Amino acid sequence: MKAFVNAKLYPVASAPIERGALLVDGEKLVAVGSNFEIPSEAQVIDCNGRVILPGFVDTHTHVGLWGESEGPASYDGNEGGNPVTPQVRAIDAINPRHISFADARMGGVTTVEITPGSGNPIGGQMCVLKTAGSIVDEMVLRDYNGMKAALGENPKGSYGRGRHMCPGTRMGTAAVMRGAFYEARAYQEKRAKDPQAELSLRWEPLVQVLEGKVPLRVHAHRADDIVTAVRLGEEFGIKLQIEHGTDAAVVADFLAEKQIPVNLGPSFWNRAKIETQAISFATAGVLERAGVSVSLISDHPFFPIQYVSVAIAMAHAAGMTATGALRAYTLSAAEHMGVADRVGSLEAGKDADFTIWDGSPFSIRSHILETYINGEPVYTRA
């Protein structure tokens, strides 16, 4: 048992505590605050006024999947043989020894959502992992917690440009997605009538989306693509989240009314495509003020995950509240991923995932000194 005392705590689920303590027993937090008795057997660690935050939670990454620094031999994010591949799983292609996991720990990111790419209208199953470990199955929190889908330039480019096949337009992309859900619903109805009917590896994951067990997570930058995603979601009565949402400020009130979460970003990026022309750090604040639930994302390797604290600081500087900016990379992110019972805030009973800083998390001059996952130090600043 360890007690981290004399620290400024940002529990996120509650107000900051100026001179607080964190009690860790094994892999769990057992007490957080300033009004509890420290057991005599606990090892006491004096933080000397330093800052403790929950580990960051990144809702959209390609960590260990994208082949960063390794070339095409490790590009495992898009299964390009068919525009509809709900049966493929990110978990089956993740390399836990890839350097991006070390980058995540250095940046204080303790939990990541790892997603297939956006080359397909329906791209496959996302998963949630801790960022420390050598066996993926021992790092996983949820092996399937979202179905990746995509609208806009990426699927159009993957199939229409060069291959001259559907989808080559936004009309075609929406039609492909719609057709897949019609087929999945027909399969669902067939299985309901005849439980002995043959299982389909392809359609079972989409049935889970239709049944509301996992959300459809739609890559959409442009405002009209965001609205198309909502239209499709309502057509099939499915849970929906928007990935990237570059133009989301344009439809902020619409998203708030529909109660659609947005996994926003990366805002620290170049205007790599026509549909990202409106990229801005101010978008997060606009969405927050409208009442949209927002997480911030790195989309690693497209923005380096080791620098996510800079994105938080910039979102706050551009108009997001301090509480909202921290929630966007902690508790709100965990809620979007369905793992807020385990991570995202400093609360008794949750996993002992936290970081120790030498200054304010809103200053780019501050450093993460240590990162802990499941109560164990996994990064120490040299």
RACORHU-V651736 format. One record per residue. PSI is psi in degrees with one decimal (999 if undefined). OMEGA is omega in whole degrees, -180 to 180 (NA if undefined). BURIAL is I if it has 9 or more other ideal C-beta (glycine too) atoms within 8 Angstrom, else O. Layout:
<<PSI | OMEGA | BURIAL> <PSI | OMEGA | BURIAL>>
This chain:
<<136.1 | -179 | I> <140.4 | 176 | I> <117.3 | 177 | I> <110.3 | -171 | I> <167.0 | 177 | I> <50.4 | -180 | O> <152.5 | 168 | I> <118.7 | -176 | I> <138.1 | 168 | I> <86.6 | -178 | I> <-23.7 | -178 | I> <-46.7 | 178 | I> <-11.6 | 179 | O> <177.3 | -176 | O> <153.5 | 176 | O> <150.1 | -179 | O> <119.2 | -172 | I> <-46.4 | -180 | O> <82.2 | -174 | O> <-179.0 | -180 | I> <154.1 | 180 | I> <123.2 | 180 | I> <122.7 | -176 | I> <129.4 | 176 | I> <106.9 | -177 | O> <-121.9 | -177 | O> <0.4 | -171 | O> <153.6 | 168 | I> <128.1 | -179 | I> <-16.7 | 176 | I> <141.6 | 179 | I> <126.7 | 178 | I> <-148.5 | -178 | I> <-0.6 | -174 | O> <40.7 | 175 | O> <154.1 | -179 | O> <131.2 | 179 | O> <124.2 | -180 | I> <146.7 | -177 | O> <-28.0 | -177 | O> <-6.4 | -177 | O> <141.4 | 171 | I> <122.5 | -176 | O> <126.6 | 179 | O> <113.0 | -179 | O> <116.5 | -178 | O> <-5.1 | 174 | I> <43.6 | 176 | O> <5.2 | 179 | O> <173.4 | -173 | I> <137.2 | 176 | I> <127.7 | 178 | I> <158.3 | 167 | I> <154.6 | 172 | I> <142.4 | 178 | I> <149.8 | -179 | I> <118.2 | -176 | I> <116.0 | -172 | I> <-2.6 | -179 | I> <102.6 | 178 | I> <168.7 | 170 | I> <32.9 | -178 | I> <130.7 | 177 | I> <6.7 | -173 | I> <-23.0 | -164 | I> <-9.1 | 179 | I> <19.4 | 179 | I> <127.5 | 179 | I> <2.1 | -177 | O> <-10.0 | 178 | O> <-175.6 | -174 | O> <-24.2 | -179 | O> <-22.9 | -179 | O> <17.3 | 176 | I> <92.0 | -174 | I> <22.1 | -174 | O> <-22.8 | -178 | I> <123.3 | 173 | I> <96.9 | -167 | I> <7.1 | -177 | O> <-14.1 | -177 | O> <139.6 | -179 | O> <-10.1 | 180 | I> <104.0 | -177 | I> <61.3 | -179 | I> <-14.2 | -176 | I> <-15.4 | -178 | I> <148.7 | -173 | I> <129.1 | 177 | I> <-36.9 | -175 | I> <-25.4 | -177 | I> <-4.6 | -176 | O> <5.5 | -174 | I> <131.2 | 175 | I> <102.7 | -176 | O> <-11.0 | 179 | I> <2.0 | -180 | O> <147.4 | -176 | I> <-23.7 | -179 | O> <-26.9 | 176 | I> <-40.1 | 176 | I> <-38.5 | 176 | O> <-41.9 | 180 | I> <-47.4 | -179 | I> <-39.0 | 178 | I> <-33.4 | 179 | I> <7.6 | 178 | I> <11.0 | -180 | I> <115.5 | -175 | I> <-17.4 | 178 | I> <135.4 | -180 | I> <145.2 | 164 | I> <128.1 | 179 | I> <125.1 | -171 | I> <146.3 | 168 | I> <167.1 | -179 | I> <-171.5 | -173 | I> <26.3 | 179 | I> <-23.7 | -177 | I> <145.5 | 172 | I> <-39.2 | 170 | I> <113.1 | -165 | I> <-17.0 | 178 | I> <-174.8 | -168 | I> <131.1 | 178 | I> <160.0 | 178 | I> <164.1 | -179 | I> <128.2 | -178 | I> <152.9 | 161 | I> <159.8 | -175 | I> <9.9 | 176 | I> <138.7 | 178 | I> <171.0 | 179 | I> <-10.5 | 178 | O> <116.5 | -176 | O> <-42.3 | -177 | I> <-22.1 | 177 | O> <-10.1 | -180 | O> <-16.8 | -169 | I> <137.6 | 170 | I> <-42.6 | 175 | I> <126.1 | -176 | I> <-15.0 | 175 | O> <103.1 | -178 | I> <8.0 | 177 | I> <146.0 | 176 | I> <121.2 | -179 | I> <132.5 | 174 | I> <166.1 | -177 | I> <139.8 | 173 | I> <164.8 | 173 | I> <-149.5 | -169 | I> <-36.8 | -172 | I> <-54.8 | 178 | I> <-34.2 | 175 | I> <-45.6 | -178 | I> <-33.9 | -177 | O> <-34.2 | -173 | I> <-41.9 | -176 | I> <-37.1 | -177 | I> <117.7 | 179 | O> <-51.7 | -179 | O> <-20.9 | 178 | O> <50.2 | 177 | O> <164.1 | -180 | O> <134.3 | 8 | I> <133.6 | 175 | I> <0.9 | 179 | I> <169.4 | 174 | O> <-34.9 | 175 | I> <-46.3 | -178 | O> <-38.6 | -180 | I> <-46.2 | 178 | I> <-38.1 | 180 | I> <-39.8 | 178 | I> <-45.4 | 178 | I> <-46.0 | -179 | I> <-45.0 | -180 | I> <-38.6 | 179 | I> <-41.2 | -180 | I> <-30.8 | 174 | I> <-43.4 | 179 | O> <-40.3 | 179 | I> <-38.2 | 179 | I> <-38.8 | 176 | I> <-41.9 | 176 | O> <-42.5 | 178 | I> <-45.2 | -180 | I> <-38.1 | 178 | O> <-43.3 | 180 | I> <-34.2 | 178 | I> <-37.4 | 179 | O> <-33.5 | -177 | O> <89.1 | -178 | O> <-15.4 | 179 | O> <-2.1 | 179 | O> <152.5 | -175 | O> <133.4 | 176 | O> <143.8 | 177 | O> <118.1 | 177 | O> <-29.9 | -177 | O> <-43.0 | -171 | I> <-21.5 | -180 | I> <-43.4 | 179 | I> <-34.4 | 178 | I> <-28.8 | 174 | I> <-37.8 | 177 | I> <-32.6 | 174 | I> <-46.0 | 179 | I> <-32.8 | -180 | I> <0.3 | 178 | O> <13.9 | -179 | O> <-30.2 | 176 | O> <150.9 | 179 | I> <158.4 | 167 | I> <122.7 | -175 | I> <105.4 | -168 | I> <116.4 | 170 | I> <116.0 | 180 | I> <119.6 | 179 | I> <-53.9 | -172 | I> <149.2 | -175 | I> <-40.9 | -179 | I> <-32.5 | 176 | O> <-37.8 | 177 | I> <-44.4 | -180 | I> <-37.4 | 175 | I> <-41.2 | 178 | I> <-43.3 | 179 | I> <-42.5 | 179 | I> <-46.6 | 179 | O> <-41.4 | 179 | I> <-43.0 | -180 | I> <-32.8 | 179 | O> <-36.1 | -177 | O> <3.5 | 177 | I> <40.6 | -176 | O> <157.1 | 174 | I> <142.8 | -173 | I> <142.9 | 167 | I> <146.9 | 179 | I> <131.3 | 176 | I> <132.4 | 179 | I> <-70.5 | 173 | I> <40.2 | -176 | I> <-41.3 | -180 | I> <15.2 | -172 | I> <-27.1 | 179 | I> <-30.9 | -179 | I> <-31.6 | -176 | O> <30.5 | -175 | I> <-46.5 | -179 | I> <-37.6 | 177 | O> <-46.0 | 180 | I> <-38.6 | 178 | I> <-44.4 | 179 | I> <-39.7 | -179 | O> <-7.8 | -179 | O> <49.1 | 180 | O> <116.6 | 176 | I> <150.9 | 178 | I> <126.7 | 173 | I> <96.3 | -161 | I> <134.0 | 171 | I> <-165.7 | -4 | I> <132.3 | 178 | I> <-22.8 | 177 | I> <76.4 | -173 | I> <165.8 | 176 | I> <169.4 | 177 | O> <75.2 | -171 | O> <-21.0 | -176 | O> <164.1 | 178 | O> <-39.6 | -174 | O> <-0.4 | 177 | I> <21.5 | -177 | I> <-26.4 | -176 | O> <17.7 | -178 | I> <134.0 | -175 | I> <141.8 | 173 | O> <-20.6 | -177 | I> <-17.7 | -176 | I> <-39.3 | -178 | I> <-43.8 | 180 | I> <-38.2 | 177 | I> <-45.6 | 180 | I> <-42.4 | 180 | I> <-46.3 | -178 | I> <-27.5 | 178 | O> <-17.3 | -179 | I> <17.0 | 178 | O> <138.9 | 174 | I> <120.3 | -171 | I> <133.4 | 161 | I> <155.2 | 174 | I> <145.7 | -176 | I> <156.2 | 174 | I> <-31.7 | -172 | I> <29.2 | -178 | I> <133.8 | 14 | I> <10.9 | -175 | I> <-27.9 | 159 | O> <128.4 | -173 | I> <125.3 | -173 | I> <-21.9 | -179 | I> <-9.0 | -177 | O> <23.6 | -177 | I> <-27.9 | 179 | I> <-30.0 | 177 | I> <-40.3 | 178 | I> <-37.8 | 177 | I> <-47.9 | -180 | I> <-40.5 | -179 | I> <-37.5 | 177 | I> <-41.1 | 177 | I> <-43.9 | -180 | I> <-28.1 | -177 | O> <7.6 | 171 | I> <-10.0 | 176 | O> <144.3 | 178 | I> <158.4 | 178 | O> <-44.0 | 179 | O> <-44.1 | -180 | O> <-40.3 | -180 | I> <-42.3 | 177 | I> <-43.0 | 179 | I> <-34.1 | -175 | I> <-20.9 | 177 | I> <13.8 | 179 | I> <-93.3 | -170 | I> <-43.3 | 178 | I> <-40.8 | 178 | I> <-44.9 | 179 | I> <-37.6 | 177 | I> <-42.4 | 179 | I> <-31.8 | -178 | I> <-7.0 | -180 | I> <26.8 | -179 | O> <22.3 | -177 | I> <-12.1 | 174 | I> <-14.8 | -177 | O> <-39.1 | -170 | I> <172.6 | 173 | I> <-13.2 | 179 | I> <162.0 | 176 | I> <97.8 | -179 | I> <143.6 | 178 | I> <134.7 | 180 | O> <-17.5 | 179 | O> <167.7 | 178 | I> <144.6 | -179 | I> <69.6 | 177 | I> <114.6 | -177 | I> <167.0 | 178 | I> <150.2 | 177 | I> <128.6 | -175 | I> <158.8 | 176 | I> <4.4 | -180 | O> <-168.8 | -177 | O> <137.7 | 177 | O> <-9.8 | 180 | I> <5.0 | 177 | I> <130.0 | 179 | O> <-6.6 | 176 | O> <-11.0 | -180 | O> <154.0 | -179 | I> <144.8 | 168 | O> <120.9 | -179 | I> <-37.4 | -179 | I> <146.3 | 173 | I> <132.6 | 179 | I> <137.7 | 173 | I> <127.8 | -177 | I> <38.0 | 176 | I> <0.5 | -178 | I> <138.8 | 177 | O> <127.5 | -179 | O> <-7.5 | 175 | I> <135.0 | 173 | I> <127.6 | -179 | O> <131.6 | -178 | O> <999 | NA | O>>
